[in-house]
Amino acid sequence: MQNKGLIKFFAILFALVSIYQLSFTFVASKVKNDAKSFANGNADKEVKYLDSIGKEKVFNLGFTNFTFNEVSDKQINKGLDLEGGINVILQISVKDILKGLSNNSKNPVFNKSLADATADLQGNKPYLDKFFDAFEANSKGTVKLASPDIFANRSLQGEGGVDFQMTDSEVQKIIKRKVDESVESAFGVLRKRIDQFGVTQPNIQKLGNSGQILVELPGAKDVDRAKKLLSSTAQLQFWETYKIEEIGNFLMAANESLKKTEIKTTEVKPVVKDSLSALLADSKDSTSAKKGENPLFDKIVGQGGGPVLGLFSPKDTATINGYFKRADIRILLTAEQRYAKFVWGIPTTIKDAKAKDIEVLELYALKGNRDNVPAMAGGVITDAKDTFDQSGKPAVSMQMNGQGAKSWEELTGRAYTQKSNIAIVLDEVVYSAPGVSSGPISGGRSEISGAFDVTQTKDLANVLRAGKLPATADIVQSEVVGPSLGQEAIDNGTNSAIIGLLIVSLWMMIYYGKAGWYANIALAINLLFLFGILASLGAVLTLPGIAGIVLTMGTAVDANIIIYERAKEELRAGKTLEEAVKTSYSWRGAMSSITDANVTHILTGAVLFIFGSGPIKGFATTLLIGIITSLFTSIFIARIFIDWNISKKNNLTFVTNFSKNMFNNFHFDFLGMKKWTYLFSSIVVIISVVSLATNGLDQGVDFVGGRTFQVRFEKPIETETVKAELAQVFEGSAEVKVFGSTNQLKITTKYKVQEPGIKADEEVNKLLFNTLKKHYSSDITYDKFVNAYEGKKVGILQASKVGPTVAEDIKTNAYWAVLGAMAIVFLYLMISYRKWQYSLGAIAAVAHDVIFVLGIYSLCYKFMPFGMEIDQHFIAAILTVIGYSMNDTVIVFDRVREYLSGKTKGTFSEIVNQSINTTMSRTINTSLTMIVVLLIMFIFGGESIRGFIFAMLVGIVVGTYSSLFIATPVLVDTISKEDKIKVEKAHQEG
């Protein structure tokens, strides 16, 4: 081997750099463990401890020092599935941005186009493009985007803006720029909020130009709080309010009108009370106040006063909202009140008649107007701080700019004179509605007080300081993982990695002897390089990533196996050890097979990286890095040890007494079996296609949208019981399966998944808790059930949500990923082998493998004891199967090509058969090591990746079969008779 010294130098340098990079991970891990010990399970205390030492020196290398923050930035970060925490994808509403840019245009074509774009669920197409297409279809050239009542308005005119003369294509460019600026603004606002949230190493990134923003909060445990912080637009407004006596007559009239449609009775007694307050009082002797006779007032659970119209249960708010939106009810408002806005306050707790705590919401009526504009907007706020009011209760103080101070003085002066109230409204929720008792307030300072705790005021001040989002931010995809589940994943992943490493290493020693030891040393160095690169890239390690590392162990020895098997063949042919090694490491020897196999593998990995997201991208990253480091260590590091052995005149045979006669002298007629294998594979394909058409697949929420909860109970529980209970509250949409142990369930529902906003998320969580709490001991609370904490053993351990639009995008990406991988590999093999028949044989084998795996999943998902959902992880498995199937096929095809261009005697079929038989040792060894590694991961890797690993396990087994019995026969059958005769004639003459 030339340049051996240079390779040694780079290997040592690379090893030292890797150790240096990994040292930061070890130091950071130690400091975090110290923080955990110090906090003793208190998450807030742990975060404060780490924040306090952020700028302290924790790592001394002698020539330089590093602070904890610097060490943390350089470590290998753990993904949410290992660390625990919250991961969300926020969709910034481009629809809202467009409305804002058009000054809330009333143009019917514009608004219909917005509605059509919203209804269009076509995957992978940005909302803005859908809007432009819809506008073109709806306008038919009669209305332009540059119309004065759409985008050529005053706010968009001027330099770089829209003028009346512009074409639609010119306006589109400007609107795209404005939308990008708004998304960038949203990104900045969210970053400010997250920086003050109190988690270590948060991650926020824009996802292309889709208007989507990924936010990861490792270690975050309060689910509802985090979601509220992220999705709040911070749209602060100040509204004047109606008092109960001003709006009471309307409420009385509305209640009477609702009786006609909401009460099914033959006789309705009239309300004889002349005041709303009297009706709200607990008058047991009033026959008119009987339950069931007053649709509106029956839902009041507590008396109001001042600006509060009444207290209602959260479950009734949707019904009340529906009442107030009805045209026949709103017409009952007086002319002055016709623009009244009915909004809710923040949740508070009161005692019911049985002295039991119940959650209620206050109802307010705001003095609206034709343009739906508040008396004062919140953009004037320059600063906000969490503080305490005069009663010592948590509050938020705000400071306004000069213009705001003047408007605030006028507004408070009017409220003082009229003895009215001012509602402080954030994102359509009233936080407080104070009166003004001491005259106009000057100076621009105000305060929000209410039923807050300290955490709520901190978050409220945080979002006000960061500023408002330019549009609503809906959580279209989310995942919550508890720290306990993360630790289980780490333990399972570590165990499977260690066991896989030991078994692969043991097999290499047993089968190849001293050469196997050299391969194991190369494998250990490969793992060092792999982790070093991951650390230097600041990569995030996920559970699928650990699976990628374990798979790397299998691929790392593949190249060694191919080289060693070639060397054995050369030794049997009578060459010296030095000649055999030199030939096996040459292009004519093993290098062409290794190159073709790994290029196809890299191509499928690249497709996986491009189309994957989150943990799948982490898997692809690890796999791609592993392939490259494996090639380097297998080809160069192991070679250094082999050459050293040769220089010492030591005998190296690449076999042991156990393996010297294994897989030798194979004489199986593979092509002779093709009728039977074609028949068998055809039957399997037909059964699979029929099953896919009739039985379908168990599509996960990644593909169809929905919510998934991994819920653990204190003892085993019946799935049918839980399913029946949840079906009642989730309107029939409830799927329940055992997930691993019998006390753990996977619950899936589509209930309200299309409804935007975090209220729907909270409602689903509370419905789930209230339905299942009977199966727990009495000390379970909503917070314990939903939120994460150290040592959590029961309740929701993991939760995820995927909106229907995101699901459509994921499904589209999956199709393109699989088809793209097959197309790229087809082209590469056609270029490499210079005959399309090789590509066709390989693609036929891969298509066979994909259909086979899909068929297995379609036939078995209903009764298998582990999850067999079709999701992103499954697509990753399919693409990995494509890579490995190609790997096996290329090993066989390389030998076929070599023998067909060589001097082997016989007919065309005999030459091909002989070439297949001589590769059996390589094929069985490479496949066997992969199957063993996957089997270890399937057994020890944990429930969450069992379906993912099973797909790969089936795929590798089927891929080995198809390489021998599908790919090669298809190759032979598609080569023309003339080419076969030409090959046979050349071999006879040779």
Secondary structure, 3 states (H helix, E strand, C coil): CCCHHHHHHHHHHHHHHHHHHHHHHHHHHHHHHHHHHHHCCCHHHHHHHHHHCCCCEEEECCCCEEEHHHHHHHCCEECHHHHCEEEEEEEECHHHHHHHHCCCCCCHHHHHHHHHHHHCCCCCCCHHHHHHHHHHHHHCCCCCCCCCCCCCCHHHCCCCCCCCCCCHHHHHHHHHHHHHHHHHHHHHHHHHHHHCCCCCCCEEEEECCCCEEEEEEECCCCHHHHHHHHHCCCCEEEEEECCHHHHHHHHHHHHHHHHHHHCCCCCCCCCCCCCHHHHHCCCCCCHHHCCCCCCCHHHEEECCECCEEEEECHHHHHHHHHHHHCHHHHCCCCHHHCCCEEEEECCEEEECCCCCEEEEEEEEEECCCCCCCCCEEHHHEEEEEEEECCCCCEEEEEEECHHHHHHHHHHHHHHHHHCCEEEEEECCEEEECCECCCCCCCCCEEEEECCCCHHHHHHHHHHHHHCCCCCCEEEEEEEEECHHHHHHHHHHHHHHHHHHHHHHHHHHHHHHCHHHHHHHHHHHHHHHHHHHHHHHCCCEECHHHHHHHHHHHHHHHHHHHHHHHHHHHHHHCCCCHHHHHHHHCCHHHHHHHHHHHHHHHHHHHHHHHHHCCCHHHHHHHHHHHHHHHHHHHHHHHHHHHHHHHHHCCCCCCCCCCCCCCCCCCCCCCCHHHHHHHHHHHHHHHHHHHHHHHHCCCCECHHHHCEEEEEEECCCCCCHHHHHHHHHHHCCCCCEEEECCCCCEEEEEECCCCCCCCHHHHHHHHHHHHHHHHHHCCCCCCHHHHHCCCCCCCCEEEEEEEECHHHHHHHHHHHHHHHHHHHHHHHHHHHHHHCCHHHHHHHHHHHHHHHHHHHHHHHHHCCCCCCCCCECHHHHHHHHHHHHHHHHHHHHHHHHHHHHHCCCCCCCHHHHHHHHHHHCHHHHHHHHHHHHHHHHHHHHHCCHHHHHHHHHHHHHHHHHHHHHHHHHHHHHHHHCCHHHHHHHHHHHHHC
